[in-house]
Amino acid sequence: MVRTPDLRIETRRTGGTVRCALIGALHQDNQQVFALALRDGLRARPARLSVDLRAVDLFTSSALDTLLRTRYEARALGVVLALDSPSRCVRRFLEISRSAPYLPVEDSGPARARRRSPRRPPGTPRADRNPVGPRHGTTFRRHWA
């Protein structure tokens, strides 16, 4: 296990797969630690390198650069690289940067149930609103100087 102030990396080998689980923030300050952990996983020459990103809070361009470089190295060694259950911020970053086609995503973990707000009968207004609109006196007023 590798640990920095805002990133924890756990690497496990199971059969022909090396799984690197990342917990925390991926940015420029911990990019080298992240890259070394992935290279250590490739050094074992597994059939598959799985990068678990489900607990990543912050994903920056330096993290994307590290993943793309690792993909290139993995392809040269004949290792399959896959992102396992990326968090919402990672998925959004891959979508915006248009790099999703280059980094295959697999959702292997159990699906977490989405938290729902308490159910209200249809047509029942929310607590902060009446059927017509916001409560009296909470509307925005302009004050001209």
N, C-alpha and C positions, 0 to 999 in steps of 0.2 A: 504494500500500500504506500502510495506517495501522497504527501500532504503539503499544501501551501496554505497561506492564510485564508484564501477564498476558494480553493479547489482541492478536492480529494479524488484520487484515482485508485481504483481497485482493479487489479488484473488477475484473471483466473483462466486456467487452461482446463478444458473439458473435452476429452477425446481429440478430435482434429480441429477444435475451435478455441481461439483465444478471445476472451471477452474483456474489454476495458470499459469499466463503468465509471462515468464522470459525474461528480456531484459538486455543484457550485457554479462559478463564473469562469468562462473561457475568454481571455483577452490577451493583450500584448505582454503584460507583465508575467503571465505564467505560460506563455506560448512554448518556451523551450522545454519546460517540464512536461507539458502535454505531448510535444513531439517526441521526446525521449521515451515516454511510456508507450507510445504507439510503435516506435522503432524497436523497443524491447519485445513487444508482441510479435512483430514481424521477424525478429531475429530467431524466434523459435520455429519458423517456417511452418505455420499451421496451414490447413486447407482453407480456413476461413478466419478472418479477423472481424469481430463484431464490436462496434463502438456504441455503447449504451449511453444515450443522451437524454434519457427521460427526466433526470434531475438537474438539468442545466438551466440556470436562471438568466445568464447573460451569454450571448453568443456574438462575437465580433468578426470583422473581416480577417483578423489574424488567425482566429480559430478555423475559419473556412480555408484559408491558405494552408494551414497545417493539414487539414483533412484532404485537400486536393493533392498536396505533395505526397502524403502517405498513400493515397490511392495510386498515384503514379509508381511509387516504390513497390507497392503490393502487386500491381499488375506485372512489373518486371520480374518479380519472384514467383509469379503464378498463384498468388494468394487472393482469395475473394474478399473484398472489403464491403461491409454493409453497416449502415447506421441503424441501430436498434431502438425503436420507439422514441424518436426525437421529441423533445418538449415543444410546446407551442411556439416559443420564441425562435427555436432552431428551424422549425418548419417554415415559419414566416420569412426568416432570413434566406433560406434556400429558395423560397418562392420569389422573393424580391430580386435576388442576385441571379436568378435563372440558372442556378447550378444544380438543381434537383436531378436532372437527367444524368449527371456525372457521379452522383453519390446515391446508390440505391438504398431505399428505406424499407425496413422490415419491421412490422409491429408484432413482436413475439410475446410480449408480456400480457398478463391478464388486463383486460380493459377495465379501467377505473370508471365506476359509475359517476356520472355528472351530478353534482349537488343541485338539488332543485329547491326552489323556494317553497314554502308551505302552500299547498293547493288552496285556491279560492274557487267558489262556485262561479261559473261563467257569468259575466255581467256585473260582478261585484267590484266596486272601485278599490284601488289601492288605498292604503291608509293616508297618504299625503294628498290625495285628490278626491274631489267629489265628482259626481257624474258630469258636471258642466265644465269643470276645469280646476285650476289650483284654488286652494282655500283663499278666502278674502284677505287681502292685505299682504299677500306674498308675491304679488306680481312685480315685475321690474318697473321701476319708475326712473325716468330721466330727470336729472337735476341740471338745469342749464346755468352756467356760470355767468 
